[in-house]
Amino acid sequence: GSGGAAAAAAMATPGSDAAAASAWSGRSPAGLQAGAAAATGSRPPSGSQVGDAAPAGEDGQLAEEQEPEEVLPRDMGAVAEEAEICAHHLDLVAEDVQLRMEEDDLLPTIGERGDERRLRLRGQVDATRAEAERLAADAEELAARAVEAGEQADEASRALIPPEPEELPEGAAQPQPPKKERDGLPESDEEEEEWPPKEMVELAERLQAEAVQAAASAKRTAAAAERGAASAEVVREASEAAEAEVRRRGDAAVRVAKFWAGARREQMQCAIIWLHGQGESEASWQTKLKGVTLPERAGSCRWIWPRAQLQPCSTRGGVLTPQWFDTPEFPICRVIRGVPDRPRIDEDPKELTRATTRIHAAIEALEAEGLPSDRIALAGFGQGAALVLHAVLRFQRPLAGGAMLSGWMPCKEALRKAAENSTPPEGWESPPEFLWCHGARDGVVEPGLAAESSRALKEMGARVQFRLFPELSFGLDEEVIRTLETWLVDRLAGPEPGPPAEEGEERAEGGVEGEEGGRPPGSASGSAAAGSAAGVGSAPGSGAG
């Protein structure tokens, strides 16, 4: 209100109708125009748009007080629109972060891809917080401007109220309101101007409309600021959850490693993690596989026997069953025969992720003990074999490989995507190795589907040895055990060294094998010597059982 009155006083010149109107009502259209322009960020109209209230000095030039500002306030509608676009962008960022966390909970914690992801999350936290703060500042600014615009509109409305005539002494002449001059009309045809003047009514209506628009723009911006703050909070929580998971996994691995190291005394140079099938435990497999041994050149080998948790089993009517994940339908095949035929219901990717996290925790504990990841092999039967597939492909450091006995490939598309995300930025030095043994008479996992899945596994970049045993059903026999043993020896001990060279030949060759990388003879990847030199914890149960 005071700004409008001051502007009116500055714009009014002696002898003009605007000055007379100001003296009559204490306000002028020009003053209200100037105040409203400051509140809403719009340019005030020229003098021709406000009747005769054009600001002019004695020399006919613009008054010094009325020179246009170099930087005009931003248009409130444009600010609100920009804020909504920014809030939508922050919503998309938050949705993308949540989707990535749901797709694969392992990425924030393991390997170079996980490091990249956490670094990207930290950058997104800073960027979204800065955008949310900017939106909050815009909302605060527009709220203040909307209040000012409302005050200007109220002042314009009050200016339309006819003033009460001043009490004059008896006999004094009553002053008359100014008359609008009309060129070319005789004095007798002049008509007194009605109150309130038309231009003041139009101005009040426009200021009222601008105040309404300003309030709407301020409300839109405030809502956008709230959305932006919520999205920024989602990104921050995701980043903190990833960092907390890294610390939790690391602490758990160290605790388990200390327990294992204190329980055994012999030195460990390789390890095998065996995953049992659905509805069973590791006890029977410790007996079945006790004949699987590795040669001395592999070093001391530790067998790890994780046990699946009890969970409701869909194929057993919800009975609690030891299983890594729920398998909704048996047999494992492409199509369930019926009327009509239909595709088999696949497993839940989230359950596979949770089970894979457990196996990765065991691998990380071995690493915390000092054992390199490429000296760790995974093997399993049935449902355990299916989990081996996910655990190997989704681990972001090289493993010795995975052996699958009568297994299958659950959640194929999710596994394909997870395998791509888990590949190091520079790619694998050597592709993941798999042994897949399957019976031609298997009635639980369709042999044709197993062969097809092995080809899909090769398309994902893995190296697969697929063996189909003609007389084997869902299980294993002595031939399968010997095949498994041969594969484990190859992956953990390497090929058997040849006969010693003659003394003259040794001097002639000059120890080429040592120059190749300092690996001991028969080492599969050169990390056996590293494990020995690291002084890793003792290996419980050299050999099976």
C-alpha positions as CSV (number, residue, x, y, z in Angstrom):
1,G,0.0,0.0,0.0
2,S,2.7,2.5,0.9
3,G,4.7,1.6,-2.2
4,G,1.6,2.4,-4.4
5,A,1.0,5.7,-2.7
6,A,4.6,6.7,-3.0
7,A,4.7,5.8,-6.7
8,A,1.5,7.8,-7.2
9,A,3.0,10.8,-5.6
10,A,6.1,10.6,-7.7
11,M,4.3,10.1,-10.9
12,A,1.8,13.0,-10.4
13,T,2.7,16.4,-11.7
14,P,1.1,19.7,-10.8
15,G,-1.9,20.7,-13.1
16,S,-2.5,17.1,-14.4
17,D,-5.7,15.1,-13.9
18,A,-3.6,12.4,-12.2
19,A,-2.5,14.9,-9.6
20,A,-6.0,16.0,-9.1
21,A,-7.2,12.4,-8.7
22,S,-4.5,11.8,-6.2
23,A,-5.5,14.8,-4.2
24,W,-9.1,13.6,-4.4
25,S,-8.7,10.0,-3.4
26,G,-5.2,9.6,-1.9
27,R,-4.4,7.0,-4.6
28,S,-3.9,6.9,-8.3
29,P,-4.1,4.1,-11.0
30,A,-0.5,4.7,-11.9
31,G,0.6,4.1,-8.3
32,L,-1.4,0.9,-8.1
33,Q,0.1,-0.2,-11.4
34,A,3.6,0.3,-10.2
35,G,3.1,-1.6,-6.9
36,A,1.3,-4.5,-8.7
37,A,4.1,-4.8,-11.2
38,A,6.7,-5.1,-8.4
39,A,4.6,-7.8,-6.7
40,T,3.8,-10.0,-9.7
41,G,6.9,-9.5,-11.8
42,S,5.1,-7.9,-14.8
43,R,6.0,-4.7,-16.6
44,P,3.7,-1.7,-15.7
45,P,1.7,-0.4,-18.7
46,S,2.6,2.9,-20.3
47,G,0.8,6.1,-19.5
48,S,-1.5,5.8,-22.5
49,Q,-2.9,2.6,-21.0
50,V,-3.8,4.3,-17.7
51,G,-5.5,7.3,-18.9
52,D,-3.6,10.6,-18.4
53,A,-1.4,9.3,-15.6
54,A,1.8,9.2,-17.8
55,P,4.9,9.9,-15.7
56,A,6.7,12.9,-17.1
57,G,9.0,15.6,-15.8
58,E,9.0,19.3,-16.6
59,D,11.3,18.7,-19.6
60,G,9.0,16.1,-21.1
61,Q,11.4,13.2,-20.3
62,L,10.7,10.2,-18.1
63,A,11.0,11.0,-14.5
64,E,14.2,9.7,-12.9
65,E,12.3,7.5,-10.5
66,Q,10.5,5.7,-13.3
67,E,13.5,4.4,-15.2
68,P,12.9,0.7,-15.9
69,E,15.0,-1.7,-13.7
70,E,17.7,-3.6,-15.4
71,V,16.6,-7.0,-13.8
72,L,12.9,-7.5,-13.6
73,P,11.4,-10.1,-11.3
74,R,10.8,-13.5,-12.8
75,D,7.3,-14.3,-14.2
76,M,5.6,-16.3,-11.5
77,G,3.8,-18.6,-13.9
78,A,7.1,-19.5,-15.6
79,V,8.7,-20.1,-12.2
80,A,5.9,-22.5,-11.2
81,E,6.1,-24.4,-14.5
82,E,9.8,-24.7,-14.1
83,A,9.4,-25.9,-10.5
84,E,7.0,-28.6,-11.6
85,I,9.3,-29.8,-14.4
86,C,12.2,-30.0,-11.9
87,A,10.0,-31.9,-9.4
88,H,9.0,-34.3,-12.1
89,H,12.7,-34.9,-12.9
90,L,13.5,-35.5,-9.3
91,D,10.6,-38.0,-9.1
92,L,12.1,-39.9,-12.0
93,V,15.5,-40.0,-10.4
94,A,14.0,-41.4,-7.1
95,E,12.0,-44.0,-9.1
96,D,15.1,-45.1,-11.0
97,V,17.0,-45.4,-7.7
98,Q,14.3,-47.5,-6.1
99,L,13.9,-49.7,-9.2
100,R,17.6,-50.4,-9.3
101,M,17.7,-51.3,-5.6
102,E,14.7,-53.6,-6.0
103,E,16.2,-55.3,-9.2
104,D,19.4,-56.3,-7.6
105,D,20.2,-55.7,-3.9
106,L,23.7,-57.0,-4.4
107,L,25.1,-54.3,-6.7
108,P,25.6,-51.7,-4.0
109,T,27.9,-54.0,-2.0
110,I,30.0,-56.2,-4.2
111,G,32.8,-55.4,-6.8
112,E,33.6,-52.5,-9.0
113,R,30.1,-52.2,-10.3
114,G,28.9,-51.7,-6.7
115,D,31.6,-49.1,-6.1
116,E,30.4,-47.2,-9.2
117,R,26.9,-47.4,-8.1
118,R,27.6,-46.0,-4.6
119,L,29.6,-43.2,-6.1
120,R,26.7,-42.4,-8.5
121,L,24.3,-42.5,-5.6
122,R,26.4,-40.0,-3.6
123,G,26.4,-37.6,-6.6
124,Q,22.7,-38.0,-7.0
125,V,22.2,-37.2,-3.3
126,D,24.1,-34.0,-3.6
127,A,22.4,-33.0,-6.9
128,T,18.8,-33.8,-5.7
129,R,19.4,-32.0,-2.3
130,A,20.6,-28.9,-4.2
131,E,17.6,-28.9,-6.5
132,A,15.2,-29.4,-3.6
133,E,16.8,-26.4,-1.8
134,R,16.4,-24.3,-4.9
135,L,12.7,-25.3,-5.2
136,A,12.2,-24.4,-1.6
137,A,13.8,-21.0,-2.1
138,D,11.6,-20.4,-5.2
139,A,8.5,-21.4,-3.2
140,E,9.3,-19.0,-0.4
141,E,10.0,-16.1,-2.9
142,L,6.7,-16.7,-4.8
143,A,4.8,-16.9,-1.5
144,A,6.1,-13.5,-0.5
145,R,5.3,-12.1,-3.9
146,A,1.8,-13.6,-3.8
147,V,1.1,-11.9,-0.5
148,E,2.3,-8.6,-1.9
149,A,0.2,-9.0,-5.0
150,G,-2.8,-9.6,-2.8
151,E,-2.1,-6.5,-0.8
152,Q,-1.9,-4.5,-4.1
153,A,-5.3,-5.9,-5.2
154,D,-6.9,-5.0,-1.9
155,E,-5.5,-1.5,-2.1
156,A,-6.9,-1.1,-5.6
157,S,-10.3,-2.3,-4.4
158,R,-10.3,0.1,-1.5
159,A,-9.5,3.0,-4.0
160,L,-12.8,2.4,-5.7
161,I,-14.8,3.4,-2.6
162,P,-16.1,7.0,-3.0
163,P,-14.4,9.3,-0.5
164,E,-16.6,11.1,2.0
165,P,-16.6,14.8,1.5
166,E,-14.8,16.9,4.0
167,E,-16.8,19.0,6.4
168,L,-16.4,22.6,5.5
169,P,-17.3,25.8,7.4
170,E,-20.7,27.2,6.9
171,G,-20.9,29.3,3.7
172,A,-17.7,27.7,2.1
173,A,-18.0,26.3,-1.4
174,Q,-18.0,22.5,-1.8
175,P,-15.0,21.3,-4.0
176,Q,-15.9,19.4,-7.1
177,P,-14.0,16.3,-8.4
178,P,-11.9,16.9,-11.5
179,K,-13.6,16.8,-14.9
180,K,-12.1,15.0,-17.8
181,E,-11.4,17.4,-20.7
182,R,-12.9,16.5,-24.1
183,D,-11.4,18.1,-27.2
184,G,-13.8,19.5,-29.7
185,L,-16.8,19.6,-27.5
186,P,-18.5,22.8,-26.3
187,E,-18.4,23.6,-22.5
188,S,-22.1,22.9,-22.2
189,D,-21.6,19.3,-23.5
190,E,-19.0,18.3,-20.9
191,E,-20.1,15.6,-18.6
192,E,-18.9,15.0,-15.2
193,E,-16.8,11.8,-14.8
194,E,-18.6,9.1,-12.9
195,W,-17.0,7.5,-9.8
196,P,-15.2,5.3,-9.8
197,P,-13.3,6.0,-13.0
198,K,-13.4,3.3,-15.6
199,E,-9.6,2.9,-15.7
200,M,-9.4,2.4,-12.0
201,V,-12.1,-0.3,-12.1
202,E,-10.3,-2.1,-14.9
203,L,-7.0,-1.8,-12.9
204,A,-8.6,-3.2,-9.8
205,E,-10.0,-6.1,-11.7
206,R,-6.7,-6.9,-13.4
207,L,-4.8,-6.6,-10.1
208,Q,-7.3,-9.0,-8.5
209,A,-6.9,-11.5,-11.4
210,E,-3.1,-11.2,-11.1
211,A,-3.3,-11.8,-7.3
212,V,-5.3,-14.9,-7.9
213,Q,-2.7,-16.1,-10.5
214,A,0.1,-15.3,-8.1
215,A,-1.5,-17.3,-5.3
216,A,-2.0,-20.3,-7.7
217,S,1.6,-20.1,-8.9
218,A,2.9,-19.9,-5.4
219,K,0.8,-22.9,-4.4
220,R,2.0,-24.9,-7.4
221,T,5.6,-24.1,-6.6
222,A,5.2,-25.0,-3.0
223,A,3.7,-28.4,-4.0
224,A,6.6,-28.9,-6.4
225,A,9.1,-28.1,-3.6
226,E,7.5,-30.7,-1.4
227,R,7.7,-33.3,-4.1
228,G,11.3,-32.4,-4.7
229,A,12.2,-32.7,-1.0
230,A,10.5,-36.1,-0.8
231,S,12.4,-37.4,-3.9
232,A,15.7,-36.1,-2.5
233,E,15.0,-37.9,0.7
234,V,14.3,-41.2,-1.1
235,V,17.7,-40.9,-2.9
236,R,19.5,-40.1,0.4
237,E,17.9,-43.0,2.2
238,A,18.9,-45.3,-0.7
239,S,22.5,-44.1,-0.5
240,E,22.7,-44.5,3.2
241,A,21.1,-48.0,3.0
242,A,23.8,-49.0,0.4
243,E,26.6,-47.7,2.6
244,A,25.1,-49.4,5.7
245,E,24.8,-52.7,3.8
246,V,28.5,-52.5,2.8
247,R,29.5,-52.0,6.4
248,R,27.2,-54.8,7.6
249,R,28.4,-57.3,5.0
250,G,32.0,-56.5,5.8
251,D,31.6,-56.8,9.5
252,A,29.7,-60.1,9.1
253,A,32.4,-61.5,6.8
254,V,35.1,-60.6,9.3
255,R,33.2,-62.2,12.2
256,V,32.7,-65.5,10.3
257,A,36.3,-65.5,9.1
258,K,37.6,-65.1,12.7
259,F,35.4,-67.9,13.8
260,W,36.6,-70.2,11.1
261,A,40.2,-69.3,11.6
262,G,40.0,-70.0,15.3
263,A,38.2,-73.3,14.8
264,R,40.9,-74.8,12.6
265,R,44.7,-74.8,12.5
266,E,45.7,-76.0,9.0
267,Q,46.3,-73.6,6.2
268,M,43.6,-73.1,3.6
269,Q,44.5,-72.7,-0.1
270,C,41.1,-73.4,-1.8
271,A,37.5,-73.9,-0.8
272,I,34.3,-75.6,-2.2
273,I,30.8,-74.4,-1.2
274,W,28.2,-77.1,-1.6
275,L,24.5,-76.3,-1.9
276,H,22.0,-79.1,-1.2
277,G,18.7,-79.5,-2.9
278,Q,15.1,-78.8,-1.8
279,G,13.8,-80.8,1.1
280,E,17.1,-82.1,2.3
281,S,20.2,-80.9,4.3
282,E,23.9,-81.0,3.9
283,A,24.4,-84.2,6.0
284,S,23.6,-86.7,3.4
285,W,25.9,-85.0,0.9
286,Q,28.8,-85.1,3.3
287,T,28.6,-88.9,3.1
288,K,28.0,-89.1,-0.7
289,L,30.9,-86.8,-1.6
290,K,33.4,-88.0,1.0
291,G,35.3,-89.8,-1.8
292,V,35.9,-86.5,-3.7
293,T,39.5,-85.5,-3.0
294,L,41.9,-83.0,-4.5
295,P,45.6,-83.7,-5.2
296,E,48.3,-82.2,-2.9
297,R,49.2,-79.5,-5.5
298,A,45.7,-77.9,-4.9
299,G,46.7,-77.3,-1.2
300,S,44.5,-77.7,1.8
301,C,40.8,-77.5,0.7
302,R,37.9,-76.4,3.0
303,W,34.4,-77.6,2.3
304,I,31.6,-75.2,3.3
305,W,28.1,-76.7,3.8
306,P,25.4,-74.0,4.1
307,R,21.9,-75.1,5.0
308,A,18.8,-73.6,3.5
309,Q,16.2,-72.0,5.8
310,L,12.8,-73.6,6.5
311,Q,10.2,-71.9,4.3
312,P,6.6,-72.7,3.2
313,C,6.8,-74.8,0.1
314,S,4.1,-74.3,-2.5
315,T,4.5,-77.8,-4.1
316,R,4.0,-79.4,-0.6
317,G,0.9,-77.4,0.4
318,G,2.7,-74.8,2.4
319,V,4.6,-77.2,4.6
320,L,7.8,-75.8,6.1
321,T,10.6,-77.2,4.0
322,P,14.4,-76.5,3.8
323,Q,14.7,-74.7,0.5
324,W,16.7,-71.8,-0.9
325,F,13.7,-70.3,-2.6
326,D,10.2,-71.4,-3.3
327,T,9.6,-73.4,-6.5
328,P,6.0,-72.9,-7.4
329,E,5.6,-75.8,-9.8
330,F,7.1,-79.2,-10.6
331,P,8.2,-80.5,-13.0
332,I,10.6,-77.9,-14.3
333,C,9.6,-77.6,-18.0
334,R,8.6,-75.1,-20.7
335,V,4.9,-75.9,-20.8
336,I,2.5,-77.4,-18.2
337,R,0.3,-79.9,-20.1
338,G,-3.4,-79.4,-19.6
339,V,-6.5,-77.9,-21.2
340,P,-5.2,-75.6,-22.4
341,D,-1.4,-75.9,-22.2
342,R,0.2,-73.0,-20.3
343,P,3.7,-71.8,-19.5
344,R,5.1,-72.9,-16.2
345,I,5.1,-70.3,-13.4
346,D,8.6,-69.1,-12.8
347,E,10.3,-68.5,-9.5
348,D,10.3,-65.1,-7.7
349,P,13.5,-63.1,-8.6
350,K,13.5,-61.4,-5.2
351,E,13.7,-64.8,-3.5
352,L,16.6,-65.7,-5.7
353,T,18.3,-62.4,-4.8
354,R,17.9,-63.1,-1.0
355,A,19.4,-66.7,-1.4
356,T,22.2,-65.4,-3.6
357,T,23.1,-62.8,-0.9
358,R,23.5,-65.7,1.7
359,I,26.0,-67.5,-0.6
360,H,27.9,-64.3,-1.4
361,A,28.2,-63.7,2.4
362,A,30.0,-67.1,2.7
363,I,32.3,-66.2,-0.2
364,E,33.1,-62.8,1.4
365,A,33.9,-64.5,4.7
366,L,36.4,-66.7,2.9
367,E,37.9,-63.6,1.3
368,A,38.1,-61.9,4.7
369,E,40.2,-64.9,5.8
370,G,42.7,-64.2,3.0
371,L,41.5,-66.6,0.3
372,P,41.3,-65.1,-3.2
373,S,37.9,-65.4,-4.8
374,D,39.3,-67.3,-7.8
375,R,40.2,-70.2,-5.4
376,I,36.6,-70.7,-4.4
377,A,34.3,-73.1,-6.3
378,L,30.6,-73.5,-6.0
379,A,28.7,-76.8,-6.6
380,G,25.1,-77.9,-5.9
381,F,22.3,-80.3,-6.7
382,G,18.8,-79.6,-7.8
383,Q,17.6,-76.3,-6.3
384,G,21.1,-75.8,-5.0
385,A,22.5,-76.1,-8.6
386,A,20.0,-73.5,-9.8
387,L,21.3,-71.2,-7.0
388,V,24.9,-71.9,-8.1
389,L,24.1,-70.4,-11.4
390,H,22.9,-67.1,-9.9
391,A,25.6,-66.9,-7.3
392,V,28.5,-67.3,-9.8
393,L,27.1,-65.0,-12.5
394,R,26.1,-62.2,-10.0
395,F,29.3,-62.1,-8.1
396,Q,31.5,-59.2,-9.3
397,R,34.8,-60.9,-8.8
398,P,36.1,-64.0,-10.6
399,L,35.4,-67.4,-9.0
400,A,36.9,-70.8,-9.7
401,G,33.5,-71.8,-11.3
402,G,30.2,-73.5,-10.6
403,A,29.2,-77.2,-10.9
404,M,25.5,-77.9,-11.4
405,L,24.0,-81.4,-11.0
406,S,20.4,-81.8,-12.2
407,G,19.8,-78.1,-12.1
408,W,17.9,-75.5,-14.1
409,M,17.9,-71.8,-14.8
410,P,15.2,-69.9,-12.9
411,C,14.4,-66.3,-13.7
412,K,16.2,-66.3,-16.9
413,E,15.7,-62.7,-18.0
414,A,16.4,-61.4,-14.5
415,L,19.6,-63.4,-14.5
416,R,20.6,-62.1,-17.9
417,K,20.2,-58.5,-16.8
418,A,21.9,-59.1,-13.4
419,A,24.9,-60.8,-15.2
420,E,25.3,-57.8,-17.5
421,N,25.2,-55.4,-14.5
422,S,27.7,-57.6,-12.5
423,T,30.3,-57.7,-15.3
424,P,33.3,-55.5,-14.4
425,P,33.6,-52.3,-16.4
426,E,36.6,-53.6,-18.3
427,G,35.1,-57.1,-18.7
428,W,36.1,-60.5,-17.4
429,E,39.7,-61.6,-17.9
430,S,38.3,-65.1,-18.5
431,P,34.6,-66.1,-18.7
432,P,32.9,-67.8,-15.8
433,E,33.3,-71.6,-15.9
434,F,30.4,-74.1,-15.4
435,L,30.0,-77.8,-15.3
436,W,26.4,-78.9,-16.0
437,C,25.6,-82.6,-15.5
438,H,22.1,-83.8,-16.3
439,G,20.3,-87.1,-16.7
440,A,18.5,-88.0,-19.9
441,R,15.8,-89.8,-17.8
442,D,15.3,-86.8,-15.5
443,G,11.6,-86.5,-14.7
444,V,11.9,-83.4,-12.4
445,V,13.9,-81.1,-14.6
446,E,13.2,-81.6,-18.4
447,P,16.5,-82.6,-20.1
448,G,15.6,-80.6,-23.2
449,L,15.0,-77.5,-21.1
450,A,18.4,-78.1,-19.4
451,A,20.2,-78.3,-22.7
452,E,18.4,-75.1,-23.9
453,S,19.4,-73.3,-20.7
454,S,23.0,-74.3,-21.1
455,R,23.0,-72.7,-24.5
456,A,21.5,-69.6,-23.1
457,L,24.2,-69.6,-20.4
458,K,26.9,-69.6,-23.2
459,E,25.1,-66.6,-24.8
460,M,25.6,-64.7,-21.5
461,G,29.4,-65.1,-21.9
462,A,30.0,-68.2,-19.7
463,R,32.0,-71.3,-20.7
464,V,29.9,-74.4,-20.2
465,Q,30.7,-78.1,-20.1
466,F,27.3,-79.8,-20.6
467,R,27.2,-83.5,-20.0
468,L,24.0,-85.6,-20.6
469,F,24.1,-89.0,-19.0
470,P,21.8,-91.5,-20.9
471,E,20.8,-93.8,-18.0
472,L,20.7,-91.1,-15.2
473,S,17.4,-89.7,-13.7
474,F,17.1,-86.9,-11.1
475,G,20.1,-87.8,-9.0
476,L,23.7,-88.8,-9.3
477,D,25.8,-91.9,-9.7
478,E,29.4,-92.8,-9.5
479,E,30.1,-91.5,-13.0
480,V,28.7,-88.1,-12.1
481,I,30.8,-88.0,-8.9
482,R,34.0,-88.8,-10.9
483,T,33.1,-86.1,-13.5
484,L,32.6,-83.6,-10.7
485,E,35.9,-84.6,-9.1
486,T,37.7,-84.2,-12.4
487,W,36.3,-80.8,-12.9
488,L,37.1,-79.6,-9.4
489,V,40.7,-80.8,-9.8
490,D,41.0,-78.9,-13.1
491,R,39.6,-75.7,-11.6
492,L,41.4,-75.8,-8.2
493,A,44.6,-77.8,-8.9
494,G,45.2,-77.3,-12.6
495,P,46.6,-79.9,-14.9
496,E,49.0,-82.5,-13.6
497,P,52.6,-81.4,-14.1
498,G,54.6,-83.3,-16.7
499,P,57.7,-85.4,-16.1
500,P,60.8,-83.4,-14.8
501,A,63.0,-82.0,-17.6
502,E,66.6,-83.1,-18.0
503,E,69.3,-81.0,-16.3
504,G,70.6,-79.7,-19.6
505,E,67.1,-78.8,-20.9
506,E,66.4,-76.8,-17.7
507,R,69.5,-74.7,-18.2
508,A,68.6,-74.2,-21.9
509,E,65.0,-73.2,-21.2
510,G,66.1,-70.8,-18.4
511,G,63.1,-71.2,-16.2
512,V,60.5,-69.8,-18.6
513,E,57.7,-71.0,-16.4
514,G,58.7,-68.8,-13.5
515,E,58.8,-65.8,-15.8
516,E,55.2,-66.4,-16.9
517,G,53.9,-65.0,-13.7
518,G,55.6,-66.7,-10.8
519,R,52.9,-69.4,-10.6
520,P,53.6,-72.8,-9.0
521,P,53.3,-75.7,-11.5
522,G,49.7,-76.7,-12.0
523,S,48.2,-73.6,-10.5
524,A,44.9,-72.8,-12.2
525,S,45.1,-69.0,-11.7
526,G,48.2,-68.2,-9.8
527,S,46.3,-67.4,-6.6
528,A,47.1,-70.6,-4.8
529,A,50.6,-69.3,-4.0
530,A,49.0,-66.0,-3.0
531,G,46.7,-67.8,-0.6
532,S,49.6,-69.7,0.9
533,A,51.7,-66.6,1.3
534,A,48.9,-64.7,2.9
535,G,48.8,-67.1,5.8
536,V,45.1,-67.8,5.6
537,G,43.1,-69.5,8.4
538,S,43.1,-73.2,8.8
539,A,40.8,-75.3,6.6
540,P,38.2,-77.3,8.5
541,G,37.8,-80.8,7.0
542,S,40.3,-81.2,4.3
543,G,38.4,-83.1,1.7
544,A,34.6,-83.8,2.0
545,G,33.1,-84.2,5.4
